[in-house]
Amino acid sequence: MTMIVNENAIKVMYPNNPSLVREIVDLFVVVVPEQMENLKQAIQEKDVKQTAFYAHSLKGMFGNLALEPLQDLCLQLEKMGRNESIDGAEMLFGRVSDMVEEVMKELGTLSADCCAEPRGSG
């Protein structure tokens, strides 16, 4: 199975800054589940404005960790909300949810590699 989290992309985005990566990951694991729940509720309630809002918010969070496949799915959800037509949004949300679950597992292994302090620094 292909990894969703791209450590090389993260290292390029935040060169020699493992403490910032750690902060972003820590924030991600707290905020994303809450935002996912809000998005799920907005879709269930067919609230197009809130669907667009939470999809946009999640898209940014996913961008902070170079999670392009998730950004793309959230962009689709955001556009659906902005176009006031969220038919199919539940299916897309299911894909996002499955991928987020996998990302959460992958982030557990990321912290050891990508977030370690560089050797020989200081």
N, C-alpha and C positions, 0 to 999 in steps of 0.2 A: 504494500500500500504506500502511496506517495504521501510524504509529509506535507501538511498544509503550511506549517510554520517554516519559513525560509530563514535559517540562521544567518546565511551569508548576506541576504538583503538587510537584515537587522543590523549586522555589523557595519555595513556600508552606510546605513542611515545614521548610526550613532557610533562613529569610530572612536575607539579607546575611551568609551564612556559607559562601562558596565553598570555603574551606580544608577545612571539615568534609565538604562534598559530595565534594571530591577524595579525602579519606581513605576515605570510604565506597565510592566507585567503585574505588579502588585495592584495597581489601580484597575487594570483590565479585569483581573479575576474577581474584583469586587463589583465594579460598575456594569460590566457586560451582562451578567445574569439578571440584574435588575432591569436593565434596558430591554433585554430580550422579553422579559415578562410584560413590560409595558407595551412593546410592539405586538406581542401575541394578543393582548387584551384589545388594543386598538383595532387589529384585524378582525377579531371576533365580533367587536361592536360595530364593524364597518365604518369606523371613524377615519375618513380619508386624510384629514389634516394631521391627526396624531400618528397615523401610519407613516406619512411622509416625514414627520418630525423625528420619530424614533429611528426610522430607517436611516435618515441622514446622520443622526447622532452616532449610531452604530458604525456607519460607513467610516466616519472619522476615527473612531476607536480602532477599527480594523486597519485603517491606513497607518496608524502609529506603529503597528507591528508588521507592516508590509504583507498583510493578508489579502492579496488581490482577489482571489476567488470570492471571498466573503464581501469585499467591497463591491464587486460587480453585482452580486445578488442583492445587496442592500440598495444599490443604485436603481435596480429594476423595481424594487419595492417602493423606493422613494418616488420614482416617476409614476408608478401606478397611483400612489396617493395624490400626487400633484395633478394628475390627469383625472382624478376623482373616479377611477375605475379600478377597484382592487380585486376583480375576479381573478382567481388563480393565486392570490396572495398567500393563502393558507399553505398551498403546495410549496411555494418559494420559501416561506417561513420554515417549513419542515426541513428543507435542504439546509438553510442557514443554521437551524437548531442542531442538526446532526453534525455539521462541520464545526460549530462552536464547541460541542461536546468533545470532539477529537482534538481541537486546538487546546482546550483546557488540559487534556492529558499530555499533549506535546510540550506545553509550557513548563510542565514539571521537570522535563528533561532539559529544556532550554536553559533554565536558570543555572544549572551546573556549568554548562559550556559557554554560553554567550554572555552570561552575567558575572562570570568570575573576574576578579581583579586581574589585570594583565601581570604576568610574571616579570620580575625585574623592575617594576615601577616603584617609585617612591624614594 
